[in-house]
Amino acid sequence: MGATETDLVLKRFVSAVRRVVPTVAVWAHGSLALGDFRPGRSDLDLIAIVPVPLDGDDRNRLASMHQQLLEEEAAAAALHCSYMVATELADAGADHVTWAHGTILERPVTPVTRRELLAGGLTLYGPPPKELIPPLLPGQLEDFIRRDLEEFWLPATGRPLLWLRDIWVDLGLLVLARATVTLRDGRLITKGEALAELKELGAPADVVRDIHDRRYARPMPISRLQRVRRALRARAFVRRGIKRALAAGKP
């Protein structure tokens, strides 16, 4: 089987980034590493390890490199990469230079991403994640997930207009399902597995089917009224589910 568009853009990225900044390793996580990647629908979630902090010139060169990839490779539109400094890998709260949504920004590499890397990160260049990323502390992943549910997603359920958008319906329900499984069983699951979990959690069947079709098939268009009804039910389900997941973790 020949190389896919995704294979080609990853190969080109690894070659380009090594010319732009000193690079220790490049890894993939998320759906690409977990075996649930869908070309044209999934993000290309990457991590590059650099030996020293990046200065302004480094950031400008990286931005130019990513912009060129974006202009020349259609698959690069889904490519995001955090540049982790090798000396700061133990600090899960440290901000790292990141290319995402067409710009350079700074953000942490979360315990969820770290767990994905340690459990099965895909090595594109250099040593594998287990040789560089320290193991998570006991309870670190679960504590992060609880904070994310309580401080980000629960308040988001109080903002009705957000849930008219497909992305909030998709992410809200999938995050809830994945968080529920991790808090309950300690496992990370794919978005595909999360859809099955949503059925077990009693999510509205038509909303689950709607999410499934946007990721794996061709979604049917919905009217404004259907969108409003979907938003109401999705938001209410996520809110109840978060409260249930948080309550389950209390002594």
Sequence and secondary structure as in RCSB ss.txt:
>XXXX:A:sequence
MGATETDLVLKRFVSAVRRVVPTVAVWAHGSLALGDFRPGRSDLDLIAIVPVPLDGDDRNRLASMHQQLLEEEAA
AAALHCSYMVATELADAGADHVTWAHGTILERPVTPVTRRELLAGGLTLYGPPPKELIPPLLPGQLEDFIRRDLE
EFWLPATGRPLLWLRDIWVDLGLLVLARATVTLRDGRLITKGEALAELKELGAPADVVRDIHDRRYARPMPISRL
QRVRRALRARAFVRRGIKRALAAGKP
>XXXX:A:secstr
    HHHHHHHHHHHHHHHHS  SEEEEETHHHHT   TTTS EEEEEEESS   HHHHHHHHHHHHHHHHH GG
GGGEEEEEEEGGGTT TT EEEEEETTEEEEEE  HHHHHHHHHH EEEESS GGGTS    TTHHHHHHHHHII
IIIHHHTT GGGGGSHHHHHHHHHHHHHHHHHHHHS    HHHHHHHHHHTT  HHHHHHHHHHHHS      HH
HHHHHHHHHHHHHHHHHHHHHHHT  
